[in-house]
Amino acid sequence: KGNALTEMFDLHLETARRKIGDLKVEQSKNEKQIESIKKIEIASLKDQIHRISEKILELRTSGLKLDRKLYELIPLSILSVIIFIGLFLFYTSVGYMLIFLEKETQDAINAGSQAPAPSVFYSDAIVNAYHYGHLQGVCYVLVFFAIPLAYAISGTFITEKLKQRAMFAVGIVVIDLFVAVFIARTYHEILIQTNKVPVGDPLTVSFVVSDIYFWMVFVLGSMGLLVFNYVYRALIAQFESMSPTIQSKKAALEIDEYLLKVNELNLEIGKFEKQIDVLANENAAHKKDIDEQQKNLDQLPLTKMERLRQLEAEKAMNVADIDRIANLYLNDVANNNPRISKEELRHRVNTFIQGWNDFLHDYFSVAIASEKATEANQEVNKWLSSKI
């Protein structure tokens, strides 16, 4: 029984040590994971928040500083005015040529004076338009200036890039091409009026593409619109950069986007912190289990010694009782005064031997118990054969 108890305590000891080792391994894994989350995931997110906070601070302070680039604003303003005046003179002249030049030529021929030579620029286009068509004529001429100009600046009120490009392409290619063709037709009619081309001579494509006025109108008009579009957009950008309202709105929109991003990052940090709390709680539970197992481990040797002392005391008492009872029976048998019959004696001896076998197997290993039991049986049989 002592050996069995020792084996049992050794098994408990090994189990407790193994469990403590497993718990410490789990603790170490959780601690490494917590450290990784803090130094990598959370640190990265906090670094992003720090950079965004710096950008937000920069936007809030930059709203107080207006970007005044006079070295760009002044040249762009002068260039815009010059190009605007040039486009005004050019397209009003073109409008006058299309509407009133044939009439002016016919009037000159009827008056017997020299017909005016065609030109791309007419400095008196507005005055002559008023002379021939009054206010209505002036409005018609101004329409020829307003339409291509509207296409040139359409990018300021159309936000979609595809539509901006389509509108500008229409303004440059279609309108200028249309105007250039009709200028060539007008010049052809003037040639007929001045008898430089036979009456009834048809307007052909070869005449149009070979006409210098066609190319002058098309190239000067499209290039003027293209340059004005670029200068006008640059000038608008300069005014926007100096507008506190626009700058504040842009900064506010960017700040709102950055704040949304910060909120998303904080939510991510919150998720990682909850994960850390779960791991920390697991480690706290592991520590409690380790402390309990260590306490039991420390108490096992004392418990084992106490139990062994109890077993030794029980063994000594049992052996003393067996010796006392055996001596009583031996004394009765020796004096030939047994209190029981021979059969009953044999039965009691066998019961005693059975109890002895059980005792041996409780306190000793199987091999030792079997050996001792065999010896006991031999001694009992020898005694019985000599006494009965």
C-alpha positions in Angstrom: 0.0 0.0 0.0 2.9 2.4 0.7 4.3 1.7 -2.8 0.9 2.4 -4.4 0.6 5.6 -2.4 4.1 6.7 -3.5 3.2 6.0 -7.1 -0.1 7.9 -6.7 1.7 11.0 -5.2 4.4 10.8 -7.9 1.6 10.8 -10.6 -0.1 13.9 -8.9 3.3 15.6 -8.8 4.1 15.0 -12.4 0.6 16.1 -13.5 0.8 19.3 -11.5 4.2 20.1 -12.9 3.1 19.4 -16.5 0.0 21.6 -16.0 2.1 24.4 -14.6 4.4 24.1 -17.6 1.5 24.2 -20.1 -0.1 27.2 -18.3 3.3 29.1 -18.4 3.6 28.3 -22.1 0.1 29.8 -22.8 1.0 32.8 -20.6 4.2 33.4 -22.6 2.3 33.1 -25.9 -0.3 35.7 -24.7 2.3 38.1 -23.5 4.2 37.9 -26.8 0.9 38.5 -28.7 0.0 41.5 -26.4 3.5 42.9 -27.0 3.2 42.4 -30.7 -0.2 44.2 -30.8 1.1 47.1 -28.8 4.4 47.6 -30.7 3.2 46.9 -34.2 -0.5 47.2 -34.8 -1.5 49.8 -32.3 1.8 51.7 -32.7 1.3 51.8 -36.5 -2.3 53.1 -36.1 -1.2 55.8 -33.6 1.5 56.9 -35.9 -1.1 57.3 -38.7 -3.3 59.3 -36.3 -0.3 61.5 -35.4 0.5 62.3 -39.0 -3.1 63.0 -39.8 -3.3 65.3 -36.7 -0.3 67.2 -38.0 -2.1 67.6 -41.4 -5.3 68.8 -39.7 -3.3 71.4 -37.7 -1.5 72.5 -40.9 -4.9 72.9 -42.6 -6.4 74.9 -39.7 -3.4 77.2 -39.6 -3.1 77.5 -43.4 -6.7 78.8 -43.6 -5.4 81.9 -41.9 -2.8 82.5 -44.6 -3.9 83.5 -48.0 -1.7 82.4 -50.9 -1.0 85.7 -52.7 1.3 85.0 -55.7 1.5 88.5 -57.2 4.4 87.4 -59.5 1.9 85.1 -61.2 -1.3 87.1 -60.7 -0.1 90.3 -62.4 1.2 88.7 -65.6 -1.8 86.4 -65.9 -4.2 89.4 -65.4 -2.4 91.5 -68.1 -2.2 88.5 -70.5 -5.9 87.7 -69.9 -7.0 91.3 -70.7 -4.8 91.4 -73.9 -6.1 88.1 -75.2 -9.7 89.0 -74.3 -9.4 92.3 -76.2 -7.8 90.4 -79.2 -10.7 87.8 -79.2 -13.2 90.6 -79.0 -11.7 92.4 -82.0 -11.3 89.2 -83.9 -14.8 87.7 -83.4 -16.6 91.0 -83.8 -14.7 91.5 -87.0 -15.6 88.0 -88.1 -19.3 88.6 -87.2 -19.3 91.9 -89.2 -17.7 90.2 -92.2 -20.3 87.5 -92.2 -23.3 89.8 -91.8 -22.5 93.2 -93.3 -19.3 93.0 -95.4 -21.2 92.0 -98.6 -23.6 95.0 -98.1 -20.7 97.4 -97.5 -19.0 96.1 -100.7 -22.2 96.5 -102.7 -22.7 100.0 -101.4 -19.2 100.9 -102.3 -19.6 99.6 -105.8 -22.9 101.4 -106.3 -21.3 104.6 -105.1 -18.5 104.1 -107.6 -15.8 104.0 -104.9 -13.3 101.3 -104.3 -14.6 98.2 -102.5 -13.1 97.5 -99.0 -10.4 94.9 -99.0 -11.3 91.8 -96.9 -9.5 91.7 -93.6 -9.5 89.5 -90.5 -9.6 92.6 -88.2 -12.0 95.5 -88.6 -11.4 98.2 -85.9 -14.7 99.8 -86.8 -16.8 96.6 -86.8 -19.1 97.7 -83.9 -19.6 101.2 -85.3 -20.2 99.9 -88.9 -22.6 97.2 -87.5 -24.6 99.9 -85.7 -24.6 102.0 -89.0 -26.0 99.1 -91.0 -28.1 97.3 -88.4 -28.4 99.7 -85.5 -28.6 98.1 -82.1 -29.8 94.7 -83.5 -26.8 94.6 -85.8 -24.5 95.3 -82.9 -26.1 92.4 -80.9 -25.7 90.0 -83.8 -22.0 90.9 -84.0 -21.5 90.5 -80.3 -23.1 87.0 -80.4 -20.2 85.9 -82.7 -17.9 86.9 -79.8 -20.0 85.5 -76.9 -20.5 82.0 -78.2 -16.9 80.9 -78.7 -15.9 82.8 -75.5 -18.6 80.8 -73.5 -17.2 77.5 -74.8 -13.6 78.6 -73.9 -14.6 79.3 -70.2 -17.1 76.4 -69.9 -14.7 74.5 -67.7 -15.4 76.9 -64.8 -19.1 75.9 -64.6 -18.9 72.3 -65.8 -17.3 69.9 -63.3 -17.1 66.7 -65.3 -13.8 66.4 -67.1 -15.3 64.6 -70.1 -18.0 67.3 -70.6 -15.3 70.0 -70.2 -13.2 68.5 -73.0 -16.2 67.9 -75.2 -17.4 71.5 -74.8 -14.0 73.0 -75.5 -13.5 70.8 -78.5 -16.8 72.0 -79.9 -15.8 75.6 -79.3 -12.4 75.3 -81.0 -13.1 72.9 -83.8 -16.7 73.0 -84.8 -17.5 76.7 -84.3 -14.2 78.0 -85.7 -14.4 75.6 -88.6 -18.0 76.7 -89.3 -17.1 80.4 -89.1 -14.0 79.9 -91.3 -16.0 78.1 -94.0 -18.6 80.9 -94.1 -15.8 83.6 -94.2 -14.4 81.8 -97.3 -17.9 81.9 -98.8 -18.2 85.6 -98.0 -14.9 86.3 -99.6 -16.0 84.3 -102.7 -19.1 86.4 -102.9 -17.1 89.6 -102.7 -14.9 88.3 -105.5 -18.0 87.8 -107.6 -19.2 91.3 -106.7 -15.9 92.9 -107.7 -15.9 90.8 -111.0 -12.7 89.0 -110.0 -14.6 85.7 -110.3 -17.3 85.0 -112.9 -20.9 85.3 -111.9 -22.3 81.9 -111.1 -18.9 80.4 -110.2 -19.7 77.7 -107.5 -18.0 77.6 -104.2 -15.9 74.5 -104.1 -14.0 72.7 -101.4 -10.7 73.4 -103.1 -11.4 77.1 -103.0 -12.3 77.0 -99.3 -9.1 75.0 -98.3 -6.9 77.2 -100.5 -8.4 80.4 -99.2 -6.0 82.3 -96.9 -8.9 83.9 -94.9 -10.2 80.4 -94.1 -7.0 79.4 -92.5 -6.4 82.8 -90.8 -9.9 82.6 -89.2 -9.6 78.9 -88.2 -6.0 79.0 -86.8 -6.2 82.5 -85.2 -9.6 81.7 -83.6 -8.8 78.2 -82.3 -5.3 79.2 -81.0 -6.7 82.3 -79.4 -9.4 80.3 -77.6 -6.9 77.6 -76.6 -4.5 80.2 -75.0 -7.3 82.2 -73.4 -8.7 79.0 -71.9 -5.4 78.1 -70.3 -4.7 81.7 -69.0 -8.3 82.1 -67.8 -8.2 78.8 -65.8 -4.8 79.8 -64.3 -6.2 83.2 -63.3 -9.3 81.6 -61.7 -7.1 79.3 -59.7 -5.1 82.3 -58.5 -8.2 84.1 -57.3 -9.5 80.9 -55.6 -6.2 80.6 -53.8 -6.7 84.1 -52.4 -10.3 83.6 -51.4 -10.6 82.9 -47.7 -14.1 81.4 -48.1 -13.0 78.9 -50.8 -9.8 78.1 -48.9 -11.8 77.6 -45.6 -14.3 75.4 -47.4 -11.6 73.3 -48.9 -9.7 73.0 -45.6 -13.0 72.1 -43.8 -13.7 69.4 -46.3 -10.2 67.9 -46.0 -10.4 68.2 -42.2 -13.7 66.3 -42.2 -12.2 63.6 -44.3 -9.2 63.3 -42.0 -11.4 63.3 -38.9 -13.4 60.4 -40.4 -10.2 58.6 -41.0 -9.0 59.2 -37.4 -12.3 57.8 -36.1 -11.9 54.7 -38.2 -8.3 54.3 -36.9 -9.5 54.8 -33.3 -12.1 52.1 -33.8 -9.3 49.8 -35.0 -7.3 50.6 -31.9 -10.3 49.9 -29.7 -10.6 46.4 -31.3 -7.0 45.7 -30.6 -7.3 46.9 -27.0 -10.3 44.6 -26.5 -8.2 41.8 -27.8 -5.4 42.7 -25.4 -8.0 42.8 -22.5 -9.1 39.2 -23.5 -5.5 38.0 -23.5 -4.7 39.8 -20.2 -7.8 38.2 -18.6 -6.7 34.8 -19.8 -3.2 35.4 -18.3 -4.7 36.4 -15.0 -6.7 33.2 -15.0 -3.6 31.2 -15.9 -1.7 32.9 -13.1 -4.4 31.9 -10.6 -4.3 28.3 -11.8 -0.5 28.3 -11.6 -0.5 29.6 -8.0 -3.0 27.0 -7.0 -1.1 24.2 -8.7 2.2 25.5 -7.2 0.5 25.5 -3.8 -0.7 21.9 -4.2 2.8 21.0 -5.5 4.5 22.4 -2.4 2.1 20.6 -0.1 2.3 17.2 -1.8 5.6 16.0 -0.1 4.1 16.9 3.4 0.8 15.2 2.6 2.7 12.2 1.3 4.8 11.9 4.5 1.8 12.3 6.7 -0.1 9.6 4.8 2.8 7.3 5.0 3.1 7.8 8.8 -0.6 7.0 9.1 -0.2 3.8 7.0 2.8 2.7 9.1 0.8 3.2 12.3 -2.2 1.3 10.9 0.2 -1.5 9.8 1.8 -1.7 13.2 -1.6 -1.9 14.9 -2.8 -4.6 12.5 0.3 -6.7 12.9 0.0 -6.4 16.7 -3.7 -7.5 16.6 -2.7 -10.5 14.3 0.1 -11.5 16.7 -2.1 -11.3 19.7 -4.9 -13.4 18.1 -2.5 -15.9 16.7 -0.8 -16.4 20.0 -4.2 -17.0 21.7 -5.0 -19.7 19.1 -1.5 -21.2 19.3 -1.7 -21.3 23.1 -5.1 -23.1 23.0 -3.9 -25.6 20.4 -0.7 -26.2 22.3 -2.6 -27.0 25.5 -5.0 -29.2 23.5 -7.8 -27.0 24.5 -9.2 -25.5 21.3 -12.5 -23.7 21.7 -13.5 -24.6 18.2 -13.7 -27.7 16.0 -10.9 -28.7 13.7 -12.9 -27.8 10.6 -13.7 -24.5 12.1 -10.1 -24.0 12.9 -9.1 -24.8 9.3 -11.8 -22.4 8.1 -10.5 -19.6 10.3 -6.9 -20.3 9.3 -7.9 -20.0 5.7 -9.8 -16.8 6.4 -6.7 -15.5 8.1 -4.5 -16.5 5.2 -6.9 -14.7 2.8 -6.7 -11.5 4.9 -2.9 -11.9 5.0 -2.8 -12.1 1.2 -4.9 -9.0 0.9 -2.7 -7.2 3.3 0.4 -8.2 1.4 -1.0 -7.0 -1.9 -2.0 -3.7 -0.4 1.4 -2.8 1.0 3.8 -4.5 -1.4 4.3 -5.0 -5.1 2.7 -8.0 -6.9 5.9 -10.0 -7.0 6.8 -9.5 -3.3 3.2 -10.1 -2.2 2.9 -13.3 -4.3 6.2 -14.6 -2.8 5.2 -13.8 0.8 1.8 -15.3 0.3 3.3 -18.6 -1.0 5.6 -18.8 2.0 2.7 -18.1 4.3 0.6 -20.9 2.7 3.6 -23.3 3.1 4.0 -22.4 6.7 0.3 -22.8 7.4 0.1 -26.2 5.7 3.1 -27.3 7.6 1.7 -26.1 10.9 -1.7 -27.7 10.3 -0.2 -31.0 9.4 1.8 -31.1 12.5 -0.9 -29.9 14.9 -4.0 -31.5 13.6 
